[in-house]
Amino acid sequence: MEIENDNKKNIKMDEGYYRYMRLHAIVEEINSNPISRTADWYIEHNELLHLYHNHFNSGFASLHQEITDIAFRANCAKLDILLNKLMKEFDSYHWFSLYDYLEFNKTAIAVVDAVFAAIEMSTEDDEITNMFSGLTV
């Protein structure tokens, strides 16, 4: 059986993994040198912020409403606050707080991790339900 490697689902997963790893790379970069960045760096990362803002145009707080965990919901709200703050700072000063940007990326990682944990748990629950649904007593 031949596996099709270039289907849309695989490409989307690869892009998602790349974006997730980029969050980790940003955290590592800021932690390694938290002092200052070039103007070009701020421009590049402001463009990333705008990509997030445009992609999640309803805000992060509207993500996965089925996940009711208080920490997850708080992190989604925190992402909205930080994103707006960072974009306003860049618009005003052409830079933004590296501490807040670090927190944004760490929080985004936590949100992604929580979503995948919820999906994994849901899949396991479905498998157990399916296994027991075939049993008769």
Secondary structure in CASP SS format (residue, H / E / C, confidence):
PFRMAT SS
TARGET T0000
AUTHOR 0000-0000-0000
METHOD secondary structure of the structure
MODEL  1
M C 1.00
E C 1.00
I C 1.00
E C 1.00
N C 1.00
D C 1.00
N C 1.00
K H 1.00
K H 1.00
N H 1.00
I H 1.00
K H 1.00
M H 1.00
D H 1.00
E H 1.00
G H 1.00
Y H 1.00
Y H 1.00
R H 1.00
Y H 1.00
M H 1.00
R H 1.00
L H 1.00
H H 1.00
A H 1.00
I H 1.00
V H 1.00
E H 1.00
E H 1.00
I H 1.00
N H 1.00
S H 1.00
N C 1.00
P C 1.00
I C 1.00
S C 1.00
R C 1.00
T C 1.00
A H 1.00
D H 1.00
W H 1.00
Y H 1.00
I H 1.00
E H 1.00
H H 1.00
N H 1.00
E H 1.00
L H 1.00
L H 1.00
H H 1.00
L H 1.00
Y H 1.00
H H 1.00
N H 1.00
H H 1.00
F C 1.00
N C 1.00
S C 1.00
G C 1.00
F H 1.00
A H 1.00
S H 1.00
L C 1.00
H C 1.00
Q C 1.00
E C 1.00
I C 1.00
T C 1.00
D C 1.00
I H 1.00
A H 1.00
F H 1.00
R H 1.00
A H 1.00
N H 1.00
C H 1.00
A H 1.00
K H 1.00
L H 1.00
D H 1.00
I H 1.00
L H 1.00
L H 1.00
N H 1.00
K H 1.00
L H 1.00
M H 1.00
K H 1.00
E H 1.00
F H 1.00
D H 1.00
S H 1.00
Y H 1.00
H C 1.00
W C 1.00
F C 1.00
S C 1.00
L H 1.00
Y H 1.00
D H 1.00
Y H 1.00
L H 1.00
E H 1.00
F H 1.00
N H 1.00
K H 1.00
T H 1.00
A H 1.00
I H 1.00
A H 1.00
V H 1.00
V H 1.00
D H 1.00
A H 1.00
V H 1.00
F H 1.00
A H 1.00
A H 1.00
I H 1.00
E H 1.00
M H 1.00
S H 1.00
T H 1.00
E H 1.00
D H 1.00
D H 1.00
E H 1.00
I H 1.00
T H 1.00
N H 1.00
M H 1.00
F H 1.00
S H 1.00
G C 1.00
L C 1.00
T C 1.00
V C 1.00
END
